[in-house]
Amino acid sequence: MFTILVARIYDPSTYGEFAAVLALSSVFIGVSTLRLEVRAHGIEGSEKPLFRLALVVAAIVSIPILILSAVAVLLGADIVWLFCAPMVYIGSVQLVRSAQLVYGRRYLALATNNFAQGASMGSTQYILGLAAPASATLAVGFLVSRLTWIKGIGVMFTNVEPLLVTFKSHWRYAVVAGTTALINSAAGQLPVLLIVAVYSSVEAGLFAMMLRLLVSPLAVIGRAAGATSIGEVGKLVRRRQPGARRFIARASMELAIAGLVPCLIVGFAGPWIATTLMGGEWRGAGVLMAIMSVGAFGQFVASPFSQLLNVVGASRSLLVWDLVRLLLFAGAIALPAAFGQSFTYAIGVYSLMHVPVYGLLLMQVWTAIGRIGDEE
């Protein structure tokens, strides 16, 4: 609801400027914790020190980002870039707190936080935008919506081993998983940054709004499914019990059923939906929704299971997949532009590329779980 209202007061160019900052911040959010919060699910009794170390590493990563963004603003960049470092850290808090709730199998609390975040971001951006519809206002809405994740992180800093001891025990994992996370985040956010570079902030704004209307709602369900899969499969791995493959087969089928109807609807009626709800200047976002319905479906079914490769100790397999995804997605956007093709043509190639990319991911997860002795 609030996304529609937000689109009514922000134009595509302004939204594109915010989308560029959000994309760059999201790249660093993905790597800022070195995926130590995921590591906790695969090792019994190490969750609290790993969660704490993840938060400390995220704070360290945020410091140079703050310095560089301040320099950029002093050199003439828009003030919205000052929000990059705070967005990185609060996004990292969300990752760690989510992992903590999953470890404790507190799925209702996780769902409540996700709902509060989604509702408060749109409402905050809309209310502030009534007074000042600027890209910085959108960034403030992002920060405010994630404050809900701060509650409960204090327990991670009580009665735990020294940070250096924890780091020495897990640094090899952190290097591989951190590199993988960086490539993973870059592959996910590079399209927005490339669109800004080779097209304009207007196209980036239309693309980002398409993500918010189509991909983000699906991602909320996907994150919940991913958190559940990490919690359940992680428990089976720690206890060396069978059943992981059966769980993934059932969960992926349920996701396919849940995602099919909304993707079909936007596939046929995307332009009409966007124009009716948000106005004519956002019709392009509806066209992109229709084009991306195929890719969004593939991503929705497979992406929730990616972090299982870290849980079962197959971080290098995830690294290889992320590299392939990064190269194919970058090429899907950049090559059509280089050969003079239209923006919508590039997004069409990008959408179709999701099918083999996420099919490969499911194959890797299935194979990796088989290697730890799970049943066929």
MOVEN-V56277 format. One record per pair of residues at least 12 apart in sequence whose C-alpha atoms are under 7 Angstrom apart, sorted by sequence separation. I is the first residue (numbers start at 1). J is the second residue. If there is no record, write none. Layout:
I:J ; I:J
This chain:
69:81 ; 70:82 ; 98:110 ; 125:137 ; 192:204 ; 271:283 ; 274:286 ; 37:50 ; 69:82 ; 125:138 ; 273:286 ; 333:346 ; 36:50 ; 37:51 ; 272:286 ; 332:346 ; 333:347 ; 36:51 ; 271:286 ; 66:82 ; 125:141 ; 270:286 ; 271:287 ; 37:54 ; 124:141 ; 270:287 ; 332:349 ; 333:350 ; 36:54 ; 332:350 ; 66:85 ; 270:289 ; 34:54 ; 65:85 ; 121:141 ; 270:290 ; 33:54 ; 121:142 ; 329:350 ; 33:55 ; 267:289 ; 268:290 ; 62:85 ; 121:144 ; 266:289 ; 267:290 ; 33:57 ; 121:145 ; 266:290 ; 267:291 ; 32:57 ; 33:58 ; 120:145 ; 32:58 ; 62:88 ; 267:293 ; 62:89 ; 266:293 ; 117:145 ; 32:61 ; 117:146 ; 59:89 ; 263:293 ; 58:89 ; 117:148 ; 325:357 ; 58:92 ; 263:297 ; 113:148 ; 113:149 ; 260:297 ; 55:93 ; 259:297 ; 321:361 ; 51:96 ; 256:301 ; 255:301 ; 252:301 ; 252:302 ; 94:146 ; 97:149 ; 90:143 ; 314:368 ; 80:135 ; 94:149 ; 299:354 ; 303:358 ; 306:361 ; 80:136 ; 83:139 ; 87:143 ; 90:146 ; 93:149 ; 97:153 ; 295:351 ; 298:354 ; 302:358 ; 309:365 ; 93:150 ; 291:348 ; 294:351 ; 295:352 ; 298:355 ; 308:365 ; 312:369 ; 294:352 ; 25:84 ; 29:88 ; 33:92 ; 37:96 ; 292:351 ; 295:354 ; 299:358 ; 302:361 ; 309:368 ; 21:81 ; 28:88 ; 32:92 ; 291:351 ; 295:355 ; 298:358 ; 302:362 ; 38:99 ; 25:87 ; 26:88 ; 29:91 ; 37:99 ; 41:103 ; 21:84 ; 25:88 ; 29:92 ; 210:285 ; 214:289 ; 206:282 ; 209:285 ; 210:286 ; 229:305 ; 234:311 ; 206:284 ; 207:285 ; 210:288 ; 222:300 ; 226:304 ; 230:308 ; 206:285 ; 210:289 ; 225:304 ; 226:305 ; 207:288 ; 215:296 ; 219:300 ; 223:304 ; 218:300 ; 222:304 ; 52:156 ; 51:156 ; 52:157 ; 48:156 ; 53:163 ; 49:160 ; 48:160 ; 49:161 ; 6:122 ; 50:166 ; 18:135 ; 49:166 ; 17:135 ; 3:122 ; 6:125 ; 2:122 ; 6:126 ; 9:129 ; 14:134 ; 15:135 ; 18:138 ; 2:123 ; 5:126 ; 14:135 ; 18:139 ; 245:366 ; 10:133 ; 2:126 ; 9:133 ; 245:369 ; 102:227 ; 102:228 ; 105:231 ; 103:231 ; 102:231 ; 245:374 ; 244:374 ; 245:375 ; 243:374 ; 242:374 ; 243:375 ; 242:375 ; 36:174 ; 177:315 ; 180:318 ; 184:322 ; 187:325 ; 35:174 ; 176:315 ; 180:319 ; 183:322 ; 187:326 ; 191:330 ; 198:337 ; 34:174 ; 176:316 ; 183:323 ; 186:326 ; 190:330 ; 35:177 ; 180:322 ; 187:329 ; 191:333 ; 34:177 ; 35:178 ; 183:326 ; 34:178 ; 31:178 ; 31:181 ; 30:181 ; 31:182 ; 30:182 ; 27:182 ; 30:185 ; 27:185 ; 26:185 ; 27:186 ; 27:189 ; 26:189 ; 23:189 ; 23:192 ; 23:193 ; 20:192 ; 20:193 ; 17:201 ; 16:201 ; 16:202 ; 19:205 ; 13:201 ; 16:204 ; 13:202 ; 16:205 ; 19:208 ; 12:202 ; 15:205 ; 13:205 ; 16:208 ; 42:234 ; 12:205 ; 41:234 ; 12:206 ; 44:238 ; 42:237 ; 43:238 ; 42:238 ; 42:311 ; 8:278 ; 41:311 ; 7:278 ; 39:311 ; 4:277 ; 38:311 ; 4:278
